[in-house]
Amino acid sequence: MYAQMVRSTGKGITPREEMSAQERAFQDRVDRDDRIEPRDWMPEGYRKTLIRQIGQHAHSEIVGQLPEGNWITRAPTLERKTILLAKVQDEAGHGLYLYAAAETPGVSRDEMTEDLLSGRMKYSSIFNYPTLTWADMGAVGWLVDGAAIMNQVPLQRTSYGPYARAMVRICKEESFHQRQGYDIMMKMAQGSPEQRRMAQDALDRFWYPSLMMFGPSDAESVHSAQSMAWKIKINTNDELRQKFVDQTVPQAEYLGLTVPDEHLTWNEERGHYDFSQPDWNEFFDVLKGNGPCNTDRLAARRKAWDEGAWVREGLLAHARKKAARHTAAE
């Protein structure tokens, strides 16, 4: 999800015989599961891949507030409003943790934001789909955050220390988000016929975009091999997608909802569900900026960035004055 369109250097894994002595020593550390810290030497390709992946993860957390923030004023009860506010606040915190982690390899938040607004850096494709009903808040929590957890739990073991440590708290909070979404879906599925139809409609619309969150199939994801060798990425796209389907289908059955896949079947021999692949042409089209909400999402981020300039300038001025007073006192 957070490595969508991330490109590591070259194609496939760099052969050991083509590595320098320093690169071999680095790879040995990664293979021993040693954590790489910001001041440690690292290959330039590793550093750039970190910045891209963590940066895109941070952008996804921030942009991910937009589809949910749209429903804060329309939540059906005060309790639901409070829960949704807490969830959106969590997502903002996740973005801040991750921007801080992304800065440690040597990039500023301003640079990452400029890359996002210019289109050089992406965010998860899922946030380019609209949330049309309250049931979508359930689908987002259950499916979208459920898929996010599939990505994030392994990242607690990623090779880069600041990223792995940021994921510990994020994973705990995302687990709450997933349960909150499933609770909404349960209430809707057990409610009136109209509520049940809304729940099924939300599942129908978010199922395949959720499968796309893991990125293209392994056969099409030629850059994953190097990221996995560096342990920036822990599992392949197809492994995570299969795990998500295996976990989510029984949950849908418990709700009495139908996964919108006529080819979905349990494969006794494999011990997994067989399922239909998403429309990958749609996936790449959304990443190129042609999704239902791409324009709106970037416009909202650009507006927030432009209108927040005076706050950033004020904070920088305050920091300069504080530093000057400290220097004078010495």
Secondary structure, 3 states (H helix, E strand, C coil): CCCCCCCCCCCCCCCHHHCCHHHHHHHHHHHCCCCECCCCCCCHHHHHHHHHHHHHHHHHHHHCHHHHHCCHHHCCCHHHHHHHHHHHHHHHHHHHHHHHHHHCCCCCHHHHHHHHHHCCCCCCHHHHCCCCCHHHHHHHHHHHHHHHHHHHHHHCCCCEHHHHHHHHHHHHHHHHHHHHHHHHHHHHHCCCHHHHHHHHHHHHHHHHHHHHCCCCCHHHCCCHHHHHHCCCCCCCHHHHHHHHHHHHHHHHHHHCCCCCCCCCEEECCCCEEECCCCCHHHHHHHHHHHCCCHHHHHHHHHHHHHHCHHHHHHHHHHHHHHHHHHHHHC
